[in-house]
Amino acid sequence: MRLLDGLFFYPWTSPMENNCNTYVIDGDMPTVIDVGHLKPVNALLQSMEKDGISPRKIALIISTHLHPDHHEGVAAFSGGEVLVAFHREEERHLKAFGHQLYQGMGLAIPTIKPHFYLREGILRLGGRGLEVYHTPGHSPGSISLYWKERKTLLTGDVLFKEGVGRTDFYEGDSTLLKESIGKLFRLDVEYLLPGHGGIIKGREAVQENFRWIQEKIFPLM
C-alpha cells in the first residue's frame, strides 16, 4: 500500500509464519528494501503490481541484514538484472556464522553476491537520496536508512515499536545495539518504519518510542 509519495509499505501480519515488512521506494530506480523469505515473494510481487509497481522494473534490492526472514527471497532474482546491496560485514558474518540460521531452518544459503556494498553516506537512487547508517548490534552489518526529505527512517531489526532487535544470535551485541539506537535518536523522524510490526507516525510518537526504549529496555540489556 502507498504510505507516502514514492514510498510503499507491505506489512507482514501473519501470526503463523515469520517474515519481515517490506518497503518499496518507487521512482527512477525502483528499490525493494528487505524482500523477506523466498516463499512469499510471489505474493509480494502481486501486491506491488496492484499498486502499479511492475516487478520487471525493480532495479535494486537492499537487505538491511542477511537473516533469512529479510534476505532469503533474493534467490528469486538470481540470474536477473536486479542489483543487490548490503553491508560488507553481513557478507563476512553470513560466511562465518549466519549460515547456521539458514541450515537450522532447512533453507538454502543465498549465493547471490552483492553488486555493491552499503556503507555510511548518501546512497543515490536516481533522483532520490538515502542516508545509510551502519547500525550493528542485532547483526554486525545491520544498516538503517534515513530518507531526509520524507523524514522517514527504516530501521530493519534495530528497533521496533516498543522493542529492539534480539542480540542472542551469533555476533549479537547489546552494547553496540544501544549505541546504534542512540545514533538514530538524533535524527528528525516523522515516520519510523521497522522490519517487523507496525509503523510509527508523527514526530512526538517517534520520540516517545525512543524514550520508552531507553527507559524500559536499555536497563535490561
Helices and strands as residue ranges (DSSP letters): E 2-4, E 7-10, E 22-25, E 31-33, H 41-50, G 55-57, E 60-62, H 68-71, G 72-77, E 83-87, H 88-93, I 94-98, H 99-104, E 116-118, E 121-125, E 128-134, E 143-147, G 148-150, E 152-156, E 159-160, E 163-164, H 174-185, E 191-194, E 200-201, H 203-212, I 213-217, G 218-220
